[in-house]
Amino acid sequence: MSIDVDLEETDPHQEIREGVRKLCAQFPGEYWRKLDREGIYPAEFVRAVTTAGYLSALIPEEYGGSGLPLAAAAAILEEIQRAGCNGAACHAQMYIMGTLLRHGSAEQKRRYLPVIASGALRLQAFGVTEPSSGTDTSSIKTFARRDGDHYVVNGQKIWTSRSEHSDLMLLLARTSAKEDAARRTDGMSVFILDMRAARQAGLTIRPIRTMMNHSTTEVFFDNVRIPAENLIGEEGRGFRYILSGMNAERILIAAECIGDAKWFISKATGYAKERVVFGRPIGQNQGVQFPLAKAYAQMRAAELMVQKAATMFEVGRNCGAEANMAKLLAADASWAAAEACVQTHGGFGFAAEYDIERKFRETRLYQVAPISTNLILSYLAEHVLGLPRSY
Ligand SMILES: Cc1cc2nc3c(=O)[nH]c(=O)nc-3n(C[C@H](O)[C@H](O)[C@H](O)COP(=O)(O)OP(=O)(O)OC[C@H]3O[C@@H](n4cnc5c(N)ncnc54)[C@H](O)[C@@H]3O)c2cc1C
């Protein structure tokens, strides 16, 4: 089977895939190369994906979305990456709203979901990570203190991607100190922050230049006031609320890695058939074939785990282990494919015009974000294998 052929008879998302492919064809390599060179956000691409309704795939129909299952959203992001585009510019708009959908009040959902679905408001920013706490989320310091009918927020977030291109942020902050909490994950709360108002009153955003074009930032809160009505669910239970959203995030990013792996393998096999050295195509050499065949097998196996995790998520089963494994295996598969693709292209793998070095830099991120490989392995060791907690 070629990687250009999906399991047509069994894949219910062929039509969506086809639509995404057509849209992505309008945004070829040169579009992404220019933005990459200049560090510019792909506003036209994001507008096109929003207008086509792909970013509201997971919002229920009653709120103006398409009410599609997670597997459909995974198919959309996979196709974006597979076409050589970069869904990281907007993927969070798909899943961040899940916390609001599952835990928000009827009024919050009525107020925000339809405008997010239409694209009138962008919910692209997810403020969790902080410089001093890193992966240890329970140690975040950003604090939201209740003051009458508002909360007053002070602190700092880092790696808050797309915040300059978002109207709203889903913010995790402490509302009571870790020392005062019965469990270390208690005492954190989650808010919808209207950044348009906050940027005039205490919120400062500073871009961070990174190895790929990712529009990530650090964000400073200096007495930023959030109306109490923007607290999602109960005060102190925020960490639980974002956890189920994190499973969706891991599954969708794993799907992006599958798309990346397909792009790399397709590009490399095409080149290996055409490039003639020593009077024969380089792809005739097993030394060139095997890394590609291995990456292909890794990708197909990871793809099955992505499908399994998505199915479990859709039926409401606890998919923590599967979502984490999907992310781990898919990120490894895309990295193996990226490495094999560069190697297959020899010197040309380093030339910007082939897009390989750009995709190589982009897919490298998924060994670290949204959760690093080590932390997934620790999760599996502790929660699946029952080994002692290592940290
Ligand atoms: C480009 C980019 C975009 C991002 N976007 C967002 C975003 O939009 N919102 C957001 O909230 N965050 C975002 N992040 C943050 C991302 O989720 C974190 O970088 C990631 O979770 C790792 O955290 P850290 O960087 O603090 O690493 P650290 O926690 O400091 O870890 C550093 C290294 O040590 C290892 N390590 C740490 N503890 C252990 C342990 N106990 N056992 C074994 N190994 C360990 C880690 O695996 C890692 O390799 C983004 C990051 C990047 C780089």
The ligand as an SDF file (V2000), in Angstrom:
LIG
                    3D

 53 58  0  0  0  0  0  0  0  0999 V2000
    7.5510   26.1630   20.9760 C   0  0  0  0  0  0  0  0  0  0  0  0
    6.8420   25.8180   22.2440 C   0  0  0  0  0  0  0  0  0  0  0  0
    5.4840   26.0730   22.3420 C   0  0  0  0  0  0  0  0  0  0  0  0
    4.8160   25.8130   23.5490 C   0  0  0  0  0  0  0  0  0  0  0  0
    3.4980   26.1770   23.6660 N   0  0  0  0  0  0  0  0  0  0  0  0
    2.9240   26.1630   24.9070 C   0  0  0  0  0  0  0  0  0  0  0  0
    1.6240   26.7450   25.1220 C   0  0  0  0  0  0  0  0  0  0  0  0
    0.9840   27.2490   24.1930 O   0  0  0  0  0  0  0  0  0  0  0  0
    1.1440   26.7620   26.3980 N   0  0  0  0  0  0  0  0  0  0  0  0
    1.8260   26.2410   27.4470 C   0  0  0  0  0  0  0  0  0  0  0  0
    1.3220   26.2940   28.5750 O   0  0  0  0  0  0  0  0  0  0  0  0
    3.0490   25.6500   27.2740 N   0  0  0  0  0  0  0  0  0  0  0  0
    3.6010   25.6160   26.0340 C   0  0  0  0  0  0  0  0  0  0  0  0
    4.8590   25.0660   25.8390 N   0  0  0  0  0  0  0  0  0  0  0  0
    5.5750   24.5100   26.9930 C   0  0  0  0  0  0  0  0  0  0  0  0
    5.7940   23.0250   26.9060 C   0  0  0  0  0  0  0  0  0  0  0  0
    4.6130   22.3630   27.2320 O   0  0  0  0  0  0  0  0  0  0  0  0
    6.9730   22.7160   27.8380 C   0  0  0  0  0  0  0  0  0  0  0  0
    8.1400   23.2650   27.2490 O   0  0  0  0  0  0  0  0  0  0  0  0
    7.1360   21.2540   28.0670 C   0  0  0  0  0  0  0  0  0  0  0  0
    6.0470   20.7550   28.7960 O   0  0  0  0  0  0  0  0  0  0  0  0
    8.4360   20.9730   28.8510 C   0  0  0  0  0  0  0  0  0  0  0  0
    8.5020   21.8140   29.9690 O   0  0  0  0  0  0  0  0  0  0  0  0
    9.8180   22.6940   30.2450 P   0  0  0  0  0  0  0  0  0  0  0  0
   10.2010   23.3500   28.9780 O   0  0  0  0  0  0  0  0  0  0  0  0
    9.5540   23.5740   31.4000 O   0  0  0  0  0  0  0  0  0  0  0  0
   10.9190   21.6510   30.5880 O   0  0  0  0  0  0  0  0  0  0  0  0
   11.3780   21.1690   32.0490 P   0  0  0  0  0  0  0  0  0  0  0  0
   10.1880   20.7490   32.8610 O   0  0  0  0  0  0  0  0  0  0  0  0
   12.2820   22.1740   32.6200 O   0  0  0  0  0  0  0  0  0  0  0  0
   12.2010   19.8640   31.6540 O   0  0  0  0  0  0  0  0  0  0  0  0
   13.4690   19.9470   30.9900 C   0  0  0  0  0  0  0  0  0  0  0  0
   13.9090   18.5600   30.5900 C   0  0  0  0  0  0  0  0  0  0  0  0
   14.0360   17.7530   31.7580 O   0  0  0  0  0  0  0  0  0  0  0  0
   13.2400   16.5930   31.6450 C   0  0  0  0  0  0  0  0  0  0  0  0
   12.6280   16.2920   32.9540 N   0  0  0  0  0  0  0  0  0  0  0  0
   12.0570   17.1430   33.8350 C   0  0  0  0  0  0  0  0  0  0  0  0
   11.6080   16.4920   34.9080 N   0  0  0  0  0  0  0  0  0  0  0  0
   11.8830   15.1930   34.7030 C   0  0  0  0  0  0  0  0  0  0  0  0
   11.6500   13.9840   35.4430 C   0  0  0  0  0  0  0  0  0  0  0  0
   11.0320   14.0100   36.6170 N   0  0  0  0  0  0  0  0  0  0  0  0
   12.0630   12.8180   34.9110 N   0  0  0  0  0  0  0  0  0  0  0  0
   12.7040   12.7800   33.7290 C   0  0  0  0  0  0  0  0  0  0  0  0
   12.9430   13.8750   32.9690 N   0  0  0  0  0  0  0  0  0  0  0  0
   12.5400   15.0530   33.4520 C   0  0  0  0  0  0  0  0  0  0  0  0
   12.1590   16.9120   30.6300 C   0  0  0  0  0  0  0  0  0  0  0  0
   11.7300   15.7460   29.9710 O   0  0  0  0  0  0  0  0  0  0  0  0
   12.8910   17.8680   29.6910 C   0  0  0  0  0  0  0  0  0  0  0  0
   13.5360   17.1250   28.6870 O   0  0  0  0  0  0  0  0  0  0  0  0
    5.5200   25.2410   24.6310 C   0  0  0  0  0  0  0  0  0  0  0  0
    6.8820   24.9520   24.4980 C   0  0  0  0  0  0  0  0  0  0  0  0
    7.5500   25.2510   23.3370 C   0  0  0  0  0  0  0  0  0  0  0  0
    9.0230   24.9790   23.2580 C   0  0  0  0  0  0  0  0  0  0  0  0
  1  2  1  0
  2  3  1  0
  2 52  2  0
  3  4  2  0
  4  5  1  0
  4 50  1  0
  5  6  2  0
  6  7  1  0
  6 13  1  0
  7  8  2  0
  7  9  1  0
  9 10  1  0
 10 11  2  0
 10 12  1  0
 12 13  2  0
 13 14  1  0
 14 15  1  0
 14 50  1  0
 15 16  1  0
 16 17  1  0
 16 18  1  0
 18 19  1  0
 18 20  1  0
 20 21  1  0
 20 22  1  0
 22 23  1  0
 23 24  1  0
 24 25  2  0
 24 26  1  0
 24 27  1  0
 27 28  1  0
 28 29  2  0
 28 30  1  0
 28 31  1  0
 31 32  1  0
 32 33  1  0
 33 34  1  0
 33 48  1  0
 34 35  1  0
 35 36  1  0
 35 46  1  0
 36 37  1  0
 36 45  1  0
 37 38  2  0
 38 39  1  0
 39 40  1  0
 39 45  2  0
 40 41  1  0
 40 42  2  0
 42 43  1  0
 43 44  2  0
 44 45  1  0
 46 47  1  0
 46 48  1  0
 48 49  1  0
 50 51  2  0
 51 52  1  0
 52 53  1  0
M  END
$$$$
